[in-house]
Amino acid sequence: MGEKTEFRPGEHAPNNGSYIEIGENDFHMGINNPLKITLKAGECFPETSNHNRKWTKMGNN
């Protein structure tokens, strides 16, 4: 089993890093002006700007 890559608001960040919101079904299409956040391991993900979005880790940081 691999590491989880998408997170919902209220879940805890597995690692320190920067995260970006993505569309629920359109990861490759992208979204306009996605929220970007930086969290430490264990911190909760905040609400997204749209209830159909999730959080994912940005790049290799």
ChimeraX attribute file (.defattr): number of C-alpha atoms within 10 A of each C-alpha:
attribute: neighborCount
match mode: 1-to-1
recipient: residues
	/A:1	3
	/A:2	4
	/A:3	6
	/A:4	8
	/A:5	10
	/A:6	14
	/A:7	20
	/A:8	19
	/A:9	14
	/A:10	11
	/A:11	13
	/A:12	16
	/A:13	22
	/A:14	17
	/A:15	13
	/A:16	14
	/A:17	16
	/A:18	18
	/A:19	22
	/A:20	17
	/A:21	26
	/A:22	25
	/A:23	17
	/A:24	13
	/A:25	11
	/A:26	10
	/A:27	11
	/A:28	8
	/A:29	9
	/A:30	12
	/A:31	13
	/A:32	7
	/A:33	8
	/A:34	16
	/A:35	14
	/A:36	14
	/A:37	15
	/A:38	14
	/A:39	17
	/A:40	13
	/A:41	11
	/A:42	12
	/A:43	15
	/A:44	16
	/A:45	19
	/A:46	14
	/A:47	15
	/A:48	18
	/A:49	12
	/A:50	12
	/A:51	11
	/A:52	11
	/A:53	22
	/A:54	22
	/A:55	27
	/A:56	19
	/A:57	22
	/A:58	14
	/A:59	9
	/A:60	6
	/A:61	9
